[in-house]
Amino acid sequence: MGLGAGVGGPGLSWTGKGEVKIFLSLLADDRIQHKLDGSVRNKNIFQGLAQTMSTHGYERISKQCREKFKKLKAEYRSVKVQNSRSGADRRYWKWFADMDAIYGERPVSNGRESGVDTATPAYSTTVMRTECCASFG
């Protein structure tokens, strides 16, 4: 179990690569991306993600999942912008390939809070797809 995860505030550290990897694989699901793209009020989406995380031994609340999502997206955007500049020193970020697989082929955001972009994700996963989406109805 993810004992380090707890159910404290959103600033509580995630327990490691395994927890973030599971979270990213859940986010990569087409149905999750579609719901995030079509929703400004996404509390139910993150509640479902938190429930699915608990089935994998990581106790998170929806607010923690939402905050992690926002932080991952912000860092992804930052690295992508830095690495797209001509002559710029390239930055390495351990989650860049995973995030780029989800968001890299998508058009630019229309400014909504929920997303980097609005099209179908370029990345699809079969890992945990059934159990993930069962939580979302």
For each residue, the residues with C-beta under 8 A, 3 or more apart:
1: 57 58 59
2: 5 15 19 57 58 59
3: 6 15
4: 13 15 16
5: 2 12 14 15 19 58 59 60
6: 3 12 59
7: 59 60 61 64
8: 11 12
9: 12 63 64
10: 63 64 66 67 68
11: 8 67
12: 5 6 8 9 64
13: 4
14: 5 19 20 23 58 68
15: 2 3 4 5 18 19 58
16: 4 19 20
17: 20 21 94
18: 15 21 22
19: 2 5 14 15 16 22 23 53 58
20: 14 16 17 23 24 68 72 95
21: 17 18 24 25 98
22: 18 19 25 26 53 56 58 128
23: 14 19 20 26 27 49 53 65 68
24: 20 21 27 28 72 95 98 99 102
25: 21 22 28 29 125 127 128 132
26: 22 23 29 32 49 52 53 128 132
27: 23 24 32 33 49 69 102
28: 24 25 32 33 98 101 102 121 123 124 125
29: 25 26 32 33 124 125 129 132 133
30: 33 34 120 121 124
31: 34 35 133 136
32: 26 27 28 29 35 36 45 49 132 133 136
33: 27 28 29 30 36 37 102 120 121
34: 30 31 37 38 120
35: 31 32 38 39 42 45 136
36: 32 33 39 42 45 114 115
37: 33 34 114 115 118
38: 34 35
39: 35 36 42 45 114
40: 112 113 114
41:
42: 35 36 39 45 46 66 114
43: 46 47 62 66
44: 47 48 136
45: 32 35 36 39 42 48 49 136
46: 42 43 49 50 62 63 65 66 69
47: 43 44 50 51 62
48: 44 45 51 52 135 136 137
49: 23 26 27 32 45 46 52 53 60 62 65 132 135
50: 46 47 53 54 60 61 62 64 65
51: 47 48 54 55 135
52: 26 48 49 55 56 128 131 132 135
53: 19 22 23 26 49 50 56 58 59 60 65
54: 50 51 57 58 59 60
55: 51 52 131
56: 22 52 53 128
57: 1 2 54
58: 1 2 5 14 15 19 22 53 54
59: 1 2 5 6 7 53 54
60: 5 7 49 50 53 54 64 65 68
61: 7 50 64 65
62: 43 46 47 49 50 65 66
63: 9 10 46 66 67
64: 7 9 10 12 50 60 61 67 68
65: 23 46 49 50 53 60 61 62 68 69
66: 10 42 43 46 62 63 69 70
67: 10 11 63 64 70 71
68: 10 14 20 23 60 64 65 71 72
69: 27 46 65 66 72 73
70: 66 67 73 74
71: 67 68 74 75
72: 20 24 68 69 75 76 95 99
73: 69 70 76 77 99 103 115 116
74: 70 71 77 78
75: 71 72 78 79 93 95
76: 72 73 79 80 93 95 96 99 100 103 116
77: 73 74 80 81 116
78: 74 75 81 82 91
79: 75 76 82 83 91 93 96
80: 76 77 83 84 96 100 104
81: 77 78 84 85
82: 78 79 85 88 89 90 91
83: 79 80 88 90 91
84: 80 81 88
85: 81 82 88
86:
87:
88: 82 83 84 85
89: 82
90: 82 83
91: 78 79 82 83
92: 96
93: 75 76 79 96
94: 17
95: 20 24 72 75 76 98 99
96: 76 79 80 92 93 99 100
97: 100 101
98: 21 24 28 95 101 102
99: 24 72 73 76 95 96 102 103 104
100: 76 80 96 97 103 104
101: 28 97 98 104 121 122 123
102: 24 27 28 33 98 99 121 122 123
103: 73 76 99 100 106 115 116 117 121 122
104: 80 99 100 101 122
105: 119 121 122
106: 103 116 117 118 119 120 121 122
107: 117 118 119
108: 117
109: 112 115 116 117 118
110: 118
111:
112: 40 109 115 118
113: 40
114: 36 37 39 40 42
115: 36 37 73 103 109 112 118
116: 73 76 77 103 106 109
117: 103 106 107 108 109
118: 37 106 107 109 110 112 115
119: 105 106 107
120: 30 33 34 106
121: 28 30 33 101 102 103 105 106 124
122: 101 102 103 104 105 106
123: 28 101 102
124: 28 29 30 121
125: 25 28 29 128 129
126: 129
127: 25
128: 22 25 26 52 56 125 131 132
129: 29 125 126 132 133
130: 133 134
131: 52 55 128 134 135
132: 25 26 29 32 49 52 128 129 135 136
133: 29 31 32 129 130 136
134: 130 131
135: 48 49 51 52 131 132
136: 31 32 35 44 45 48 132 133
137: 48
